[in-house]
Amino acid sequence: MATMAVSFPVLPGKADEARRFGEEVMGPRRTEAAASFRHIGVTHETWYLQSTPMGDMIIVWMEAADPTAAFQKWGASEAPFDRWFKQTAGAICGLDFNQPMPALPRQIMDWEG
């Protein structure tokens, strides 16, 4: 499995909405989320809310056989849960997740002890 971490901006004043979104995904919509993650090939995903001097960020860490392909498949998905997820996340981040990501992060360091 490969891993990837991606950060997304949180629009000013939307940090509480981001927390509630995470709670909804892992609460009442957990079964739908699990089916979506499995469908796009994600085996593990973790989110972090990070406050920075430049504003809040959501950091997403994911594990998949091919994280880039998983992002592409998710971005193109028209499944009802995925449409809801992209719309809700997009309103929090100010991004259109139906469009291809301009660039995914490039790993520059990996240490394991």
Backbone as CSV, one residue per row, in Angstrom:
resi,resn,N_x,N_y,N_z,CA_x,CA_y,CA_z,C_x,C_y,C_z
1,MET,0.832,-1.183,0.000,0.000,0.000,0.000,0.875,1.245,0.000
2,ALA,0.374,2.258,-0.653,1.048,3.555,-0.688,0.260,4.532,0.174
3,THR,0.919,5.578,0.609,0.250,6.596,1.414,0.426,7.967,0.763
4,MET,-0.458,8.878,1.147,-0.367,10.251,0.687,-1.011,11.135,1.743
5,ALA,-0.459,12.313,1.925,-1.059,13.318,2.791,-1.295,14.562,1.951
6,VAL,-2.485,15.135,2.086,-2.861,16.321,1.318,-3.462,17.324,2.287
7,SER,-3.143,18.602,2.104,-3.751,19.628,2.943,-4.707,20.467,2.102
8,PHE,-5.799,20.863,2.742,-6.808,21.686,2.092,-7.100,22.881,2.989
9,PRO,-7.273,24.061,2.410,-7.597,25.223,3.236,-8.999,25.097,3.814
10,VAL,-9.184,25.698,4.966,-10.513,25.829,5.556,-10.842,27.316,5.489
11,LEU,-11.953,27.640,4.856,-12.334,29.043,4.739,-12.509,29.658,6.118
12,PRO,-12.215,30.953,6.260,-12.364,31.615,7.561,-13.756,31.380,8.152
13,GLY,-13.771,31.006,9.426,-15.016,30.787,10.133,-15.656,29.427,9.888
14,LYS,-14.990,28.538,9.141,-15.578,27.247,8.802,-14.974,26.073,9.580
15,ALA,-14.123,26.330,10.572,-13.488,25.237,11.320,-14.520,24.382,12.051
16,ASP,-15.519,25.017,12.675,-16.560,24.233,13.365,-17.349,23.391,12.367
17,GLU,-17.611,23.952,11.195,-18.313,23.200,10.151,-17.470,21.999,9.708
18,ALA,-16.146,22.184,9.624,-15.247,21.079,9.259,-15.316,19.970,10.308
19,ARG,-15.322,20.346,11.578,-15.431,19.349,12.656,-16.758,18.598,12.557
20,ARG,-17.849,19.331,12.341,-19.161,18.686,12.227,-19.218,17.765,11.009
21,PHE,-18.576,18.161,9.918,-18.517,17.338,8.712,-17.826,16.011,9.033
22,GLY,-16.678,16.078,9.696,-15.971,14.858,10.095,-16.816,13.981,10.992
23,GLU,-17.525,14.594,11.930,-18.399,13.835,12.828,-19.530,13.166,12.055
24,GLU,-20.090,13.859,11.057,-21.175,13.273,10.277,-20.684,12.112,9.418
25,VAL,-19.495,12.299,8.800,-18.927,11.230,7.962,-18.655,9.985,8.801
26,MET,-18.126,10.158,10.009,-17.794,9.010,10.843,-18.926,8.592,11.765
27,GLY,-20.017,9.355,11.766,-21.179,9.018,12.573,-22.287,8.457,11.706
28,PRO,-23.337,9.258,11.472,-24.500,8.735,10.756,-24.237,8.322,9.305
29,ARG,-23.159,8.833,8.699,-22.880,8.474,7.299,-21.684,7.533,7.166
30,ARG,-21.279,6.918,8.271,-20.097,6.043,8.286,-20.199,4.886,7.289
31,THR,-21.350,4.248,7.192,-21.513,3.119,6.273,-21.350,3.578,4.826
32,GLU,-21.952,4.729,4.494,-21.800,5.283,3.144,-20.349,5.656,2.864
33,ALA,-19.694,6.252,3.856,-18.290,6.639,3.688,-17.425,5.406,3.449
34,ALA,-17.645,4.362,4.240,-16.857,3.135,4.080,-17.037,2.553,2.682
35,ALA,-18.271,2.532,2.196,-18.526,2.001,0.851,-17.827,2.855,-0.204
36,SER,-17.860,4.161,-0.034,-17.196,5.062,-0.979,-15.685,4.849,-0.959
37,PHE,-15.103,4.812,0.245,-13.657,4.615,0.348,-13.247,3.297,-0.308
38,ARG,-13.987,2.244,-0.024,-13.666,0.943,-0.632,-13.783,1.015,-2.153
39,HIS,-14.826,1.676,-2.649,-15.056,1.760,-4.093,-13.899,2.460,-4.824
40,ILE,-13.345,3.500,-4.205,-12.247,4.219,-4.880,-10.877,3.627,-4.554
41,GLY,-10.840,2.644,-3.650,-9.583,1.955,-3.368,-8.829,2.444,-2.153
42,VAL,-9.472,3.225,-1.295,-8.819,3.724,-0.078,-9.037,2.707,1.038
43,THR,-7.947,2.298,1.688,-8.033,1.327,2.773,-7.981,1.970,4.153
44,HIS,-7.492,3.212,4.228,-7.400,3.920,5.519,-7.337,5.403,5.203
45,GLU,-8.098,6.194,5.964,-8.049,7.651,5.782,-8.213,8.297,7.139
46,THR,-7.406,9.297,7.409,-7.428,10.032,8.665,-7.397,11.518,8.349
47,TRP,-8.196,12.293,9.072,-8.221,13.747,8.877,-7.731,14.436,10.140
48,TYR,-7.042,15.560,9.939,-6.591,16.415,11.035,-6.998,17.845,10.718
49,LEU,-7.411,18.588,11.731,-7.681,20.012,11.588,-6.510,20.743,12.221
50,GLN,-5.791,21.521,11.425,-4.574,22.199,11.879,-4.760,23.707,11.783
51,SER,-4.594,24.401,12.902,-4.602,25.863,12.886,-3.193,26.348,12.593
52,THR,-3.078,27.287,11.670,-1.780,27.848,11.307,-1.896,29.366,11.271
53,PRO,-0.770,30.082,11.256,-0.845,31.545,11.116,-1.512,31.972,9.805
54,MET,-1.555,31.082,8.818,-2.179,31.405,7.530,-3.642,30.974,7.487
55,GLY,-4.142,30.423,8.583,-5.526,29.961,8.640,-5.582,28.480,8.931
56,ASP,-6.786,27.986,9.072,-6.975,26.569,9.368,-6.808,25.733,8.100
57,MET,-6.339,24.511,8.299,-6.142,23.563,7.207,-6.688,22.207,7.644
58,ILE,-7.196,21.462,6.679,-7.525,20.053,6.908,-6.416,19.245,6.261
59,ILE,-5.808,18.361,7.023,-4.772,17.482,6.514,-5.388,16.095,6.405
60,VAL,-5.349,15.542,5.214,-5.916,14.216,4.957,-4.764,13.260,4.694
61,TRP,-4.683,12.205,5.488,-3.703,11.139,5.272,-4.480,9.932,4.799
62,MET,-4.024,9.359,3.698,-4.737,8.206,3.161,-3.777,7.110,2.756
63,GLU,-4.304,5.899,2.756,-3.561,4.719,2.322,-4.400,4.047,1.235
64,ALA,-3.753,3.729,0.120,-4.427,3.073,-1.005,-3.366,2.419,-1.873
65,ALA,-3.778,1.467,-2.667,-2.833,0.861,-3.614,-2.274,1.933,-4.537
66,ASP,-3.139,2.880,-4.967,-2.732,3.974,-5.857,-3.490,5.229,-5.431
67,PRO,-2.926,6.027,-4.512,-3.630,7.220,-4.029,-4.020,8.194,-5.141
68,THR,-3.167,8.376,-6.131,-3.499,9.295,-7.223,-4.731,8.811,-7.978
69,ALA,-4.789,7.520,-8.282,-5.949,6.962,-8.969,-7.195,7.079,-8.096
70,ALA,-7.053,6.915,-6.783,-8.193,7.044,-5.881,-8.753,8.466,-5.929
71,PHE,-7.883,9.484,-5.891,-8.341,10.874,-5.991,-9.061,11.109,-7.311
72,GLN,-8.509,10.590,-8.396,-9.127,10.776,-9.706,-10.494,10.104,-9.769
73,LYS,-10.591,8.897,-9.266,-11.860,8.166,-9.287,-12.906,8.890,-8.439
74,TRP,-12.499,9.374,-7.269,-13.403,10.110,-6.395,-13.863,11.403,-7.062
75,GLY,-12.935,12.140,-7.667,-13.290,13.399,-8.319,-14.294,13.213,-9.443
76,ALA,-14.228,12.089,-10.143,-15.128,11.816,-11.262,-16.434,11.153,-10.827
77,SER,-16.514,10.715,-9.569,-17.677,9.957,-9.111,-18.944,10.813,-9.092
78,GLU,-20.026,10.196,-9.529,-21.351,10.820,-9.483,-22.267,10.104,-8.484
79,ALA,-21.709,9.211,-7.670,-22.501,8.508,-6.658,-23.097,9.545,-5.695
80,PRO,-24.314,9.339,-5.224,-24.957,10.334,-4.346,-24.121,10.729,-3.124
81,PHE,-23.540,9.763,-2.420,-22.724,10.110,-1.257,-21.520,10.939,-1.684
82,ASP,-20.854,10.553,-2.763,-19.671,11.287,-3.217,-20.036,12.708,-3.637
83,ARG,-21.194,12.871,-4.291,-21.627,14.230,-4.665,-21.858,15.062,-3.415
84,TRP,-22.533,14.493,-2.393,-22.755,15.210,-1.135,-21.421,15.557,-0.474
85,PHE,-20.516,14.587,-0.420,-19.219,14.770,0.218,-18.445,15.895,-0.468
86,LYS,-18.359,15.856,-1.797,-17.597,16.877,-2.539,-18.223,18.254,-2.372
87,GLN,-19.550,18.326,-2.370,-20.224,19.613,-2.204,-19.972,20.170,-0.804
88,THR,-20.104,19.317,0.214,-19.912,19.768,1.595,-18.461,20.155,1.846
89,ALA,-17.533,19.302,1.430,-16.108,19.620,1.607,-15.731,20.863,0.807
90,GLY,-16.285,20.988,-0.392,-15.990,22.159,-1.226,-16.444,23.454,-0.573
91,ALA,-17.606,23.437,0.093,-18.102,24.634,0.773,-17.213,25.001,1.961
92,ILE,-16.601,24.016,2.587,-15.695,24.264,3.718,-14.339,24.769,3.233
93,CYS,-13.872,24.208,2.125,-12.517,24.511,1.638,-12.464,25.577,0.546
94,GLY,-13.603,25.863,-0.067,-13.597,26.820,-1.176,-13.028,26.218,-2.446
95,LEU,-13.157,24.898,-2.597,-12.618,24.198,-3.768,-13.723,23.426,-4.473
96,ASP,-13.545,23.224,-5.778,-14.471,22.401,-6.543,-13.835,21.029,-6.713
97,PHE,-14.259,20.079,-5.893,-13.660,18.750,-5.914,-14.120,17.903,-7.092
98,ASN,-14.999,18.449,-7.935,-15.365,17.758,-9.170,-14.327,17.995,-10.259
99,GLN,-13.474,18.982,-10.051,-12.410,19.294,-11.002,-11.144,18.544,-10.606
100,PRO,-10.322,18.176,-11.585,-9.061,17.504,-11.240,-8.199,18.385,-10.326
101,MET,-7.538,17.756,-9.396,-6.634,18.492,-8.512,-5.490,19.036,-9.368
102,PRO,-5.130,20.300,-9.190,-4.061,20.856,-10.019,-2.734,20.128,-9.827
103,ALA,-2.465,19.726,-8.609,-1.240,18.974,-8.330,-1.425,18.269,-6.996
104,LEU,-1.005,17.034,-6.952,-1.018,16.314,-5.685,0.361,16.456,-5.054
105,PRO,0.443,16.300,-3.740,1.732,16.496,-3.074,2.767,15.471,-3.516
106,ARG,3.998,15.890,-3.422,5.127,15.017,-3.728,5.861,14.751,-2.424
107,GLN,6.048,13.501,-2.118,6.757,13.136,-0.890,8.206,13.554,-1.011
108,ILE,8.717,14.205,0.034,10.112,14.655,-0.011,10.947,14.059,1.121
109,MET,10.296,13.316,2.034,11.045,12.699,3.127,10.228,11.550,3.682
110,ASP,10.891,10.467,4.051,10.229,9.312,4.648,11.222,8.643,5.576
111,TRP,10.892,8.607,6.850,11.770,7.949,7.815,10.970,6.912,8.564
112,GLU,11.583,5.790,8.808,10.964,4.742,9.605,12.018,4.164,10.512
113,GLY,11.699,4.028,11.770,12.687,3.557,12.737,12.579,2.104,13.054
